[in-house]
């Protein structure tokens, strides 16, 4: 079988707990010029994605440790890599959940190889003009933010954040070095009906600084731009 020029050099991460499907996809995709990475569960998928920076992910939803939706959300915390769900789940609600979580396409098992290759080519084309991904782990020295695992640590100690604190920190870290407006931050974390409750932000930023900044009264990383918003420097 000759190589598919469209696949040359493209890194595909295939995530499936069925060893026969993993083997078949690795053989077929490699024959068409793709460089194939594999993972048999959700935790491995997140690790391989962070280390290997694939150009596209083919993901089964029924994994032994994490639901595929959780893997999609973990990836979307730091990367815009195209995600093609490959699943035996045919219920429309599963498709909606996957697409809402950030999947780009949904292929139902059993599938034809020609169809999957066409979907891969389309996903790579759509992403070719996309933005550059950030890092899965942002380490500023004083603390480390793992966007894929949704964890924060200072040294060897994990820092417990409330869901709201994490939402604010994630938003700022994902826009590293850029000003995030107060209204944008409120609506992203609290919801679309919020936009004027700037006192919420002052309270939660103070809490984050106490947990993360070496000198909370003189923040180096969680910066306030008076009257405008906040910025993560690091």
Secondary structure, DSSP 8 states (H G I E B T S, - for coil): ----GGGTT-EEEEE-S-HHHHHHHHHHHHHTT-EEEEESSHHHHHHHHHHH--SEEEE-SB-SSSBHHHHHHHHHTT---EEEEEES---HHHHHHHHHHT-SEEEESS--HHHHHHHHHHHHHHHTTS-----SEEE-SS-EEETTTTEEEETTEEE---HHHHHHHHHHHHTTTS-EEHHHHHHHHT-TT-SS-HHHHHHHHHHHHHHH-TTGGG-SSEEEETTTEEEE--
